[in-house]
Amino acid sequence: MAVSRLRSAAVAAAAPLHPALAGRGEGRRRLGTAVAEVAQAGAAAAAAAGAARWEPMGAREYYDYRRAIYGDITHKAILVDAAGTLLAPTEPMAQVYRTIGQKYGVEYSEDEILMRYRRAYAQPWGKSRLRYVNDGRPFWQYIVSSSTGCSDLQYFEELYHYYTTEKAWRLCDPDAEHVFQALRRAGVKTAIVSNFDTRLRPLLQALKCDHWFDAVAVSAEVAAEKPNPTIFLKACELLDVKPEEAVHVGDDRRNDLWGARDAGCDAWLWGSDVYSFKEIAERIGVDV
């Protein structure tokens, strides 16, 4: 139990460091550089726990149950969320909005921008049943203007383009490529399942990680957003696996955990159930 509390503390400390455009779990995170020191200390303490990691009650029995059905590798496919799980912004959203916006007359502080962003994102989007339709421009124009008070089209286009480049994003797990190679060698299929607009594919190419995945299910293309089971079922269809043969990993309890389970997939919460792609691979029975 002490280890579980230690890991929870590490997650709580690290969470504020990765605000993302998606505005889901990421939107609740705070800004601040001092938090980084707390996160580093918490992560080091959690790592020191090592083999003493706490496992949920019944987890071992569940793995044994799946191995009895599917063999040594318990899942035929891994589905991965994009923003917040595979990818994270290199800089806090509010900082980017303010830095780029200063030359366009944006005067709000980073805290004000973040507060207005959260408020705007939480409002129902009445233009369509989906937030991300095609390139998502109408939705993001609304978010940017609401967050900053600036409706300058040139400002919006500069921001919009910035978040399509490798400068804006980094990999959450620097060892991810090695793990996905091991998964492919083991015959495990992989797909991204993401609430995102059509910029996701060029972004994955810019980050040179598009080839890690056998399929990409983007809400703007599937016309369904998580937690709608449709997007998870589409990913399974693209991979030619049954939902019960796949496990989805994401950082949002509602969108990723509950949505995947409603579709019939197994599901683990990034930053709570699992903390790295190596851990995911080893948990399903693939040596890395």
C-alpha positions in Angstrom: 0.0 0.0 0.0 2.9 2.4 0.7 4.2 1.8 -2.8 0.8 2.5 -4.3 0.6 5.8 -2.4 4.1 6.7 -3.5 3.2 6.1 -7.2 0.0 8.1 -6.8 2.0 11.0 -5.4 4.5 10.8 -8.3 1.6 10.9 -10.8 0.0 13.9 -9.1 3.3 15.8 -9.2 4.1 15.0 -12.8 0.6 15.7 -14.2 0.9 19.5 -14.3 3.9 19.3 -16.6 2.0 18.1 -19.7 -1.0 20.3 -20.6 -2.2 19.3 -24.2 -4.5 20.9 -26.7 -7.0 18.1 -26.3 -8.3 19.7 -23.1 -9.4 16.5 -21.5 -7.3 15.2 -18.5 -4.6 17.6 -19.8 -6.8 20.6 -19.5 -7.0 20.2 -15.7 -3.2 20.6 -15.3 -1.6 23.6 -13.8 1.4 25.7 -15.1 4.6 26.2 -13.2 8.3 25.3 -13.3 8.7 24.5 -9.6 6.5 21.5 -10.1 9.2 19.9 -12.2 11.4 19.4 -9.1 8.6 17.7 -7.2 7.9 15.4 -10.2 11.6 14.4 -10.5 11.7 13.6 -6.8 8.5 11.6 -7.0 9.6 9.7 -10.1 12.9 8.8 -8.5 11.2 7.5 -5.4 8.8 5.5 -7.5 11.6 4.0 -9.5 13.4 3.0 -6.3 10.4 0.9 -5.3 11.3 -1.4 -8.2 10.1 -4.9 -7.8 7.9 -4.0 -4.9 5.3 -2.5 -7.2 1.8 -2.8 -6.1 -0.6 -4.7 -8.3 -4.4 -4.4 -8.3 -6.1 -7.2 -6.4 -6.8 -10.1 -8.8 -4.4 -8.8 -11.5 -2.3 -11.9 -11.4 -5.3 -14.2 -11.7 -6.6 -12.2 -14.6 -3.3 -12.5 -16.5 -3.3 -16.2 -15.9 -6.9 -16.4 -17.2 -6.0 -14.6 -20.4 -2.9 -16.7 -21.0 -5.1 -19.8 -20.6 -7.3 -18.5 -23.4 -4.8 -16.7 -25.7 -1.4 -18.2 -24.9 1.7 -16.6 -23.6 0.9 -13.3 -25.4 -2.3 -12.2 -23.8 -3.4 -9.6 -26.4 -3.1 -9.6 -30.2 -3.3 -5.8 -30.5 -2.5 -2.7 -28.6 -4.5 0.5 -29.2 -2.8 3.8 -28.1 -4.1 7.3 -27.4 -2.2 10.1 -29.1 -2.1 13.4 -27.0 -1.2 12.7 -23.4 -0.1 9.1 -23.9 2.1 8.8 -27.0 2.7 12.5 -27.4 2.9 15.5 -25.1 3.4 19.3 -25.9 7.0 20.5 -25.6 5.7 23.7 -23.9 2.6 24.6 -21.9 -0.3 25.5 -24.2 -1.0 28.9 -22.5 2.7 29.8 -22.8 2.6 29.2 -26.5 -0.7 31.0 -27.0 0.7 34.1 -25.2 4.2 34.0 -26.7 2.9 33.9 -30.3 0.0 36.1 -29.5 2.0 39.0 -28.1 2.8 40.3 -31.6 -0.9 40.2 -32.4 -1.9 42.2 -29.3 -2.8 39.4 -26.9 -2.5 40.8 -23.4 -3.9 38.1 -21.2 -1.6 36.3 -18.8 -0.9 32.6 -19.1 -3.1 31.9 -16.1 -6.0 33.9 -17.7 -5.5 32.1 -21.1 -5.6 28.7 -19.4 -8.7 29.6 -17.4 -10.5 30.9 -20.5 -9.3 27.9 -22.5 -10.8 25.5 -20.0 -14.0 27.4 -19.9 -14.3 27.4 -23.7 -13.5 23.8 -24.1 -16.0 22.8 -21.5 -18.9 24.5 -23.4 -21.0 22.4 -25.8 -19.8 22.7 -29.4 -23.0 23.5 -31.3 -21.7 23.7 -34.9 -21.6 19.9 -35.2 -21.9 16.7 -33.1 -18.1 16.4 -33.4 -15.5 18.9 -32.3 -12.9 17.7 -34.8 -14.4 17.7 -38.3 -11.8 17.4 -41.1 -9.0 19.8 -40.2 -10.9 21.1 -37.1 -10.3 24.8 -38.0 -13.8 26.1 -37.0 -13.5 24.5 -33.6 -9.9 25.6 -32.9 -10.7 29.2 -34.2 -13.4 29.3 -31.5 -11.0 28.0 -28.8 -8.2 30.3 -29.7 -10.3 33.5 -29.9 -12.1 32.5 -26.7 -8.8 31.8 -24.8 -7.0 34.9 -25.9 -9.6 37.5 -27.0 -7.8 37.7 -30.3 -9.7 36.8 -33.5 -6.9 37.8 -35.9 -6.9 35.1 -38.6 -3.1 35.3 -39.1 -2.5 34.7 -35.4 -4.8 31.6 -35.6 -3.0 30.2 -38.7 0.4 30.6 -37.1 -0.8 28.8 -33.9 -2.6 26.1 -36.0 0.5 25.4 -38.1 2.8 25.4 -35.1 0.9 22.4 -33.6 1.4 20.4 -36.8 5.2 20.5 -36.4 7.7 18.4 -34.5 8.7 21.5 -32.6 5.4 21.5 -30.7 5.4 17.9 -29.6 7.6 15.3 -28.0 7.3 11.6 -27.3 6.0 10.8 -23.7 8.2 7.7 -23.6 11.7 8.1 -25.2 12.1 4.3 -25.4 8.8 3.9 -27.4 10.4 3.1 -30.7 12.4 0.1 -29.3 9.2 -1.2 -27.7 7.1 -1.0 -30.8 9.8 -2.8 -32.8 9.7 -5.6 -30.3 5.9 -5.7 -30.5 6.0 -6.0 -34.3 8.6 -8.8 -34.1 6.2 -10.6 -31.6 3.3 -10.3 -34.0 1.3 -7.9 -31.9 -0.6 -5.3 -34.0 -0.7 -1.7 -33.0 -3.0 1.3 -33.8 -3.5 4.8 -32.6 -7.0 5.7 -31.5 -7.3 9.5 -31.0 -9.8 12.4 -30.8 -7.9 14.6 -33.2 -8.3 16.4 -36.5 -6.7 15.5 -39.8 -3.3 17.0 -38.7 -2.5 13.9 -36.7 -1.1 11.9 -39.7 1.3 14.6 -40.9 2.3 15.2 -37.3 3.2 11.5 -36.8 5.2 11.7 -40.0 7.0 14.8 -38.7 7.9 13.0 -35.5 9.0 9.9 -37.5 6.7 7.5 -35.6 4.0 6.9 -38.1 5.6 3.7 -39.3 5.4 2.2 -35.8 1.6 1.6 -36.2 -0.4 -0.7 -38.4 -3.4 1.6 -38.4 -4.6 5.0 -37.2 -8.2 5.7 -36.2 -8.7 9.4 -36.0 -12.0 10.8 -34.8 -12.2 13.4 -37.7 -12.0 10.6 -40.2 -14.1 8.0 -38.4 -16.8 10.5 -37.5 -16.9 9.3 -33.9 -15.1 10.6 -30.9 -14.0 8.7 -27.8 -15.7 7.5 -25.6 -18.0 6.4 -28.4 -17.2 2.7 -28.9 -17.4 3.2 -32.7 -13.8 4.5 -32.9 -12.4 1.6 -31.0 -14.4 -0.9 -33.1 -13.0 0.8 -36.2 -9.5 0.4 -35.0 -10.1 -3.3 -34.3 -11.6 -3.7 -37.8 -8.5 -2.0 -39.4 -6.3 -4.4 -37.5 -8.5 -7.4 -38.2 -8.8 -8.4 -34.5 -11.8 -8.8 -32.2 -12.3 -6.2 -29.5 -11.7 -8.7 -26.7 -8.2 -9.4 -28.3 -7.1 -5.8 -27.9 -6.1 -3.6 -25.0 -6.3 0.2 -25.3 -4.0 2.5 -23.3 -4.8 6.2 -22.7 -4.6 8.9 -20.1 -8.3 9.8 -19.8 -10.5 7.7 -17.6 -13.8 8.6 -19.4 -12.6 8.7 -23.0 -10.0 5.9 -22.9 -10.8 3.6 -20.1 -14.6 3.5 -20.1 -14.9 4.0 -23.9 -12.6 1.1 -24.7 -14.3 -1.2 -22.2 -17.8 -0.3 -23.7 -16.4 -1.4 -27.0 -15.4 -4.8 -25.5 -11.6 -4.0 -25.3 -9.4 -4.4 -22.3 -8.1 -1.0 -21.2 -5.4 0.4 -19.0 -5.0 4.0 -17.8 -1.6 5.6 -18.7 0.0 7.2 -15.6 -2.0 4.9 -13.3 -2.1 1.3 -14.5 1.0 1.6 -16.7 3.8 4.1 -16.9 5.8 3.1 -20.0 5.4 1.2 -23.3 7.9 -1.3 -22.1 5.7 -2.1 -19.1 2.7 -2.5 -21.5 4.6 -4.9 -23.7 5.9 -7.0 -20.8 2.4 -7.0 -19.2 1.0 -8.7 -22.3 3.9 -11.2 -22.5 6.3 -9.6 -24.9 10.0 -9.4 -23.9 11.7 -6.1 -24.7 
